Amino acid sequence: MNEYSFQKTQREFAAHLRHPERNPAPEGIEDRRLNIYRELFYNNIETFLCNGFPVLRSLLDDQTWHSVARAFLADHTCHKPYFVEIAQQFVEFLSEREDLLVTLPPWTLELAHYEWMELVLDISTQTIPTTGFNADGDLLAAAPVLTPLMCVLSYQWPVHRLGETYVPDAPLEQPVWLVVHRNADDEVRFLEINAATAALLQSLEASPLLSGEQVLTQLGQQMGMEKEKIIQFGASLLSQMRERGIIVGTRIQNVEKLEAE
């Protein structure tokens, strides 16, 4: 067999494994042996999908789930070889396939994204910092420091409550805001928040050098609130976020200057 024939056989073999019904097997290979590879390939990837999206799997019937998994294997080109990124690739696949999404429950894509973000935080190699900040610092006078293991998310469906005993018929009247984070015990947790709290956390993330008071003042101007009211309101929120470990403390003032000297 020359190099061209070998590569042709490889492509035919790979295409057959991805979608046996659509692509015939290469000639000269016993079907019994091919079936071993077919099952290994599909079961391996499908198991990763089940582990990455347990709620989604539980809410889709077997036929629907396996048809989606098979379509993912057949039609989506994964550009990275890492198994831990299969979940991200699956979410990207769903987001690109409107023709497939219209056949699935309307909350499918948002639920998949939410479960993927939980997985991202769960397997992240980042850790909660233990130094370089003041754990008991003044959250208004200094710049609050967020844990790197958090994200603010918004959905039209209550993805954090979806399950076999709760599947709503319609999306929420207002988007739900969630902050998902990994705590000091390496447990991924979520907290349902309102739009104002989400805006505060997003502003802190976007402006890590500003003090809590400066961030709140800017938010107050955007929301048309008096400074005293937004500061009073925000101070309580900042304290709550620190208690939950979403804010780990405050930035040490002039740390760069001290190091330079």
C-alpha positions as CSV (number, residue, x, y, z in Angstrom):
1,M,0.0,0.0,0.0
2,N,1.5,3.4,-1.0
3,E,1.3,6.5,1.1
4,Y,-1.7,7.9,-0.8
5,S,-3.7,4.7,-0.4
6,F,-2.8,4.5,3.3
7,Q,-3.9,8.1,3.9
8,K,-7.1,7.5,1.9
9,T,-7.8,4.4,4.1
10,Q,-7.2,6.5,7.2
11,R,-9.6,9.2,6.1
12,E,-12.3,6.6,5.2
13,F,-11.7,4.8,8.6
14,A,-12.0,8.0,10.6
15,A,-15.1,9.1,8.6
16,H,-16.7,5.7,9.2
17,L,-16.1,5.9,13.0
18,R,-17.6,9.4,13.2
19,H,-20.8,8.4,11.3
20,P,-21.0,4.7,10.3
21,E,-24.4,5.1,8.6
22,R,-23.3,7.9,6.4
23,N,-19.8,6.7,5.5
24,P,-19.0,3.2,4.4
25,A,-16.1,1.4,6.0
26,P,-12.8,0.9,4.1
27,E,-12.6,-2.3,2.1
28,G,-10.9,-5.3,3.4
29,I,-11.5,-4.7,7.1
30,E,-13.5,-7.3,9.0
31,D,-16.8,-5.7,10.4
32,R,-16.3,-7.5,13.7
33,R,-13.1,-5.6,14.3
34,L,-14.6,-2.4,13.0
35,N,-17.4,-2.7,15.4
36,I,-14.9,-2.7,18.3
37,Y,-13.5,0.6,17.2
38,R,-16.9,2.0,16.5
39,E,-18.1,1.3,20.0
40,L,-14.9,2.4,21.7
41,F,-14.9,5.7,19.8
42,Y,-18.5,6.6,20.4
43,N,-18.7,5.4,24.0
44,N,-15.5,7.2,24.9
45,I,-16.7,10.6,23.7
46,E,-20.3,10.1,24.8
47,T,-19.2,9.3,28.3
48,F,-17.3,12.6,28.4
49,L,-20.4,14.4,27.3
50,C,-22.5,12.6,29.9
51,N,-20.1,13.6,32.6
52,G,-19.8,17.2,31.4
53,F,-23.6,17.7,31.0
54,P,-25.3,15.5,33.5
55,V,-28.5,17.6,33.8
56,L,-28.9,18.0,30.1
57,R,-28.4,14.3,29.7
58,S,-31.1,13.6,32.3
59,L,-33.6,15.8,30.6
60,L,-33.2,14.5,27.0
61,D,-34.6,11.1,26.1
62,D,-32.2,8.4,24.9
63,Q,-33.0,8.8,21.3
64,T,-32.6,12.6,21.3
65,W,-29.4,12.5,23.4
66,H,-27.7,9.9,21.2
67,S,-28.8,11.7,18.0
68,V,-27.2,14.9,19.2
69,A,-24.0,13.1,20.4
70,R,-23.8,11.4,17.0
71,A,-24.2,14.7,15.1
72,F,-21.5,16.2,17.3
73,L,-19.1,13.4,16.4
74,A,-20.0,13.4,12.7
75,D,-20.2,17.1,11.9
76,H,-18.0,19.1,14.4
77,T,-14.3,19.4,13.8
78,C,-12.4,19.7,17.1
79,H,-9.2,21.7,16.7
80,K,-7.7,20.7,20.0
81,P,-6.9,17.1,21.1
82,Y,-7.6,17.6,24.8
83,F,-10.4,15.6,26.3
84,V,-11.1,18.3,28.9
85,E,-12.1,20.7,26.1
86,I,-14.7,18.4,24.7
87,A,-17.4,20.2,26.7
88,Q,-16.4,23.6,25.2
89,Q,-16.4,22.1,21.7
90,F,-19.9,20.7,22.4
91,V,-21.3,24.1,23.4
92,E,-19.7,25.7,20.3
93,F,-21.2,22.9,18.2
94,L,-24.7,23.6,19.6
95,S,-24.4,27.4,19.2
96,E,-23.5,26.9,15.5
97,R,-26.4,24.5,14.7
98,E,-29.6,26.4,14.7
99,D,-31.1,23.7,12.5
100,L,-30.5,21.2,15.3
101,L,-31.5,23.5,18.2
102,V,-35.0,24.0,16.8
103,T,-35.6,20.3,17.3
104,L,-34.4,20.4,20.9
105,P,-36.0,22.0,24.0
106,P,-35.6,25.8,24.0
107,W,-33.4,25.8,27.1
108,T,-30.8,23.3,25.6
109,L,-28.1,25.8,24.7
110,E,-28.3,27.9,27.8
111,L,-28.3,24.8,30.1
112,A,-25.3,23.4,28.2
113,H,-23.4,26.7,28.6
114,Y,-24.2,26.8,32.3
115,E,-23.0,23.2,32.9
116,W,-19.8,23.9,30.9
117,M,-19.0,27.0,33.0
118,E,-19.4,24.9,36.1
119,L,-16.9,22.4,34.6
120,V,-14.5,25.2,33.7
121,L,-14.4,26.4,37.3
122,D,-14.2,22.8,38.6
123,I,-11.1,21.9,36.6
124,S,-9.4,25.2,36.6
125,T,-5.8,25.1,37.7
126,Q,-6.1,28.6,39.2
127,T,-6.3,28.8,43.0
128,I,-7.7,31.4,45.4
129,P,-4.8,33.7,46.4
130,T,-3.7,33.7,50.0
131,T,-1.3,36.6,49.9
132,G,-0.9,39.9,48.1
133,F,-4.1,41.4,49.5
134,N,-5.7,42.6,52.8
135,A,-8.4,40.1,53.7
136,D,-9.9,42.6,56.2
137,G,-9.4,45.7,54.2
138,D,-11.9,48.5,53.8
139,L,-14.0,47.6,50.8
140,L,-15.0,51.2,50.1
141,A,-11.6,52.9,50.7
142,A,-9.5,50.3,48.8
143,A,-9.9,48.3,45.7
144,P,-11.8,45.0,46.2
145,V,-10.0,41.9,45.0
146,L,-12.2,39.3,43.3
147,T,-11.5,35.6,43.4
148,P,-10.2,34.4,40.0
149,L,-12.5,31.4,40.3
150,M,-15.8,33.2,39.6
151,C,-17.9,34.3,36.7
152,V,-21.1,36.4,36.3
153,L,-23.7,34.8,34.0
154,S,-27.1,35.7,32.6
155,Y,-29.8,33.4,31.1
156,Q,-33.3,33.6,29.9
157,W,-34.1,30.2,31.4
158,P,-33.6,29.3,35.1
159,V,-30.8,26.9,34.2
160,H,-29.6,26.6,37.8
161,R,-33.0,25.1,38.8
162,L,-33.7,22.9,35.8
163,G,-34.1,19.2,36.6
164,E,-36.3,16.2,36.2
165,T,-38.8,17.7,38.7
166,Y,-38.7,21.2,37.2
167,V,-38.9,22.0,33.5
168,P,-40.7,25.3,32.8
169,D,-42.7,25.8,29.6
170,A,-41.6,29.4,29.0
171,P,-38.5,31.5,29.6
172,L,-38.4,34.0,32.5
173,E,-39.9,37.4,32.1
174,Q,-36.6,38.9,33.2
175,P,-33.2,37.4,32.7
176,V,-31.7,35.5,35.7
177,W,-28.3,36.6,36.9
178,L,-25.9,34.1,38.5
179,V,-22.5,34.3,40.0
180,V,-20.8,30.9,39.9
181,H,-17.6,30.4,41.9
182,R,-15.4,27.8,43.4
183,N,-14.9,28.1,47.1
184,A,-12.0,27.4,49.5
185,D,-13.1,23.8,49.7
186,D,-12.9,23.5,45.9
187,E,-16.7,23.2,45.6
188,V,-18.4,24.9,42.7
189,R,-21.4,26.9,44.0
190,F,-23.8,29.4,42.5
191,L,-25.6,32.4,43.9
192,E,-28.6,34.0,42.2
193,I,-28.2,37.8,42.2
194,N,-30.0,40.8,40.8
195,A,-28.9,43.0,37.9
196,A,-27.5,45.6,40.2
197,T,-25.2,43.1,41.9
198,A,-24.2,41.7,38.6
199,A,-23.3,45.2,37.4
200,L,-21.2,45.8,40.5
201,L,-19.3,42.6,40.1
202,Q,-18.7,43.2,36.4
203,S,-17.5,46.7,37.2
204,L,-15.1,45.5,39.9
205,E,-13.7,42.9,37.4
206,A,-13.3,45.6,34.7
207,S,-11.7,48.2,37.0
208,P,-9.5,46.3,39.5
209,L,-7.6,49.4,40.5
210,L,-10.6,51.5,41.6
211,S,-11.7,51.6,45.1
212,G,-15.1,50.2,46.0
213,E,-16.4,53.7,46.5
214,Q,-15.2,54.8,43.1
215,V,-16.8,51.9,41.4
216,L,-20.1,52.5,43.2
217,T,-20.0,56.2,42.4
218,Q,-19.7,55.4,38.7
219,L,-22.5,52.9,38.9
220,G,-24.7,55.4,40.7
221,Q,-24.1,57.9,37.9
222,Q,-25.1,55.3,35.3
223,M,-28.2,54.3,37.2
224,G,-29.2,57.8,38.2
225,M,-28.9,57.1,42.0
226,E,-27.7,59.5,44.6
227,K,-24.2,58.9,45.8
228,E,-25.1,58.3,49.4
229,K,-27.8,55.8,48.5
230,I,-25.6,53.8,46.1
231,I,-22.7,53.8,48.6
232,Q,-25.0,52.5,51.4
233,F,-26.5,49.9,49.1
234,G,-23.1,48.8,47.7
235,A,-21.3,48.6,51.0
236,S,-23.7,45.9,52.1
237,L,-23.3,44.0,48.8
238,L,-19.5,44.2,49.0
239,S,-19.6,42.8,52.5
240,Q,-21.9,40.0,51.5
241,M,-19.6,39.1,48.6
242,R,-16.6,38.9,50.9
243,E,-18.5,36.7,53.3
244,R,-19.1,34.3,50.4
245,G,-15.5,34.3,49.3
246,I,-16.3,36.0,46.0
247,I,-14.3,39.0,47.1
248,V,-11.2,37.8,48.9
249,G,-10.1,41.2,50.3
250,T,-8.7,44.5,49.1
251,R,-5.7,45.5,47.0
252,I,-2.7,46.5,49.0
253,Q,-2.1,50.2,48.3
254,N,1.0,51.3,46.4
255,V,2.4,47.7,46.3
256,E,4.1,48.3,43.0
257,K,5.8,51.5,44.3
258,L,7.0,49.7,47.4
259,E,8.5,46.8,45.4
260,A,10.2,49.3,43.0
261,E,11.8,51.1,45.9
